[in-house]
Amino acid sequence: MSVTVTADGRIIVSKNNNTLLQFSNKGIGYVSNIEVKYNGNVITQTKLRKQIEKIDELTPKYIKFWEDICNMETPTMDKARIDAFGNYFVDIAKEKGWKTEVFESVTGNVVTLTMNPNAKKQPIFLSAHMDTVHPFGSFGNPAVKIEGDKIYGPGVTDCKGGFALSMLVMDALSE
């Protein structure tokens, strides 16, 4: 199997010179009849397409979610703000019926969310940290600024963007 990135930004996955999947900024084109296997389960093109459609459907909600959580400033040594941020995720997870665990820590509690605790297969682990290094208020009020298709503020990539992406993936997979 090979992966090729073209000059026009397409990503092509192929095997024996047969294109299996083609990714571009316009979405995914399915050009052959393939099966993808993960942990022995067949993921058909239809199932994969439905997952991608679900992610596309949820994306606007999670862009707003991303902005909201980045506006919840969590400076590294501010345990109260970090714990409140973690509890926000615990509340969301409980609403979705996911298992939650909170482990006490001096600088901010550790939170785990499990969407399928009784799964028979190997788990997938997504991780992100809740603190940002900037002192509270460093970015003004609100802390996040959106200009066109760009977002600026504490934690937008490191690592609250990771939280938003993890929650989007978990939400899409729980359908």
Residue pairs with C-beta under 8 A, 6 or more apart in sequence:
1 13
1 14
1 15
1 20
2 13
2 14
2 15
3 11
3 12
3 13
4 11
4 12
4 14
5 11
6 12
8 24
9 24
9 25
10 22
10 23
10 24
11 22
11 23
11 24
12 19
12 21
12 22
12 23
13 19
13 20
13 21
13 22
13 23
14 20
18 32
19 31
19 32
20 31
20 32
20 34
21 28
21 29
21 30
21 31
21 34
22 28
22 29
22 31
27 52
28 49
28 52
30 45
30 49
33 45
34 45
35 42
35 43
35 44
36 42
36 43
36 44
36 48
37 43
39 121
39 122
41 121
51 172
51 173
54 172
54 175
55 168
55 169
55 172
58 168
58 171
58 172
59 168
62 164
62 165
62 167
62 168
62 171
63 164
65 164
65 167
65 168
66 151
66 156
66 160
66 161
66 164
67 144
67 146
67 151
69 85
69 88
69 155
69 160
69 163
69 164
70 143
70 144
70 151
70 153
70 154
70 155
70 156
70 160
70 161
71 142
71 143
71 144
71 153
72 81
72 84
72 85
72 88
73 81
73 132
73 134
73 136
73 137
73 139
73 143
73 154
74 81
74 82
74 85
74 108
74 130
74 131
74 132
74 155
75 81
75 131
75 132
75 133
75 134
75 135
75 136
76 107
76 131
76 132
76 133
77 107
78 131
78 136
79 106
79 107
79 108
81 136
82 107
82 108
82 109
82 130
82 131
83 108
83 109
85 130
86 102
86 108
86 109
86 110
86 111
86 130
87 102
87 111
89 111
89 113
89 163
89 167
90 100
90 102
90 111
90 113
92 167
93 99
93 100
93 113
93 115
94 100
96 115
96 171
96 174
98 113
98 114
98 115
98 170
98 174
99 113
99 114
99 115
99 117
100 111
100 112
100 113
100 114
101 111
101 112
101 114
102 109
102 110
102 111
102 112
103 109
103 110
103 111
103 112
107 131
108 130
108 131
111 130
113 170
114 123
115 170
115 173
115 174
116 174
126 162
126 166
126 169
126 170
127 162
127 166
128 159
128 160
128 162
128 163
128 166
129 159
130 159
130 160
130 163
132 154
132 155
132 158
132 160
134 154
137 143
138 154
139 145
139 152
139 153
139 154
142 153
143 153
143 154
144 151
144 152
144 153
144 154
144 156
145 151
145 152
145 153
146 152
154 160
155 161
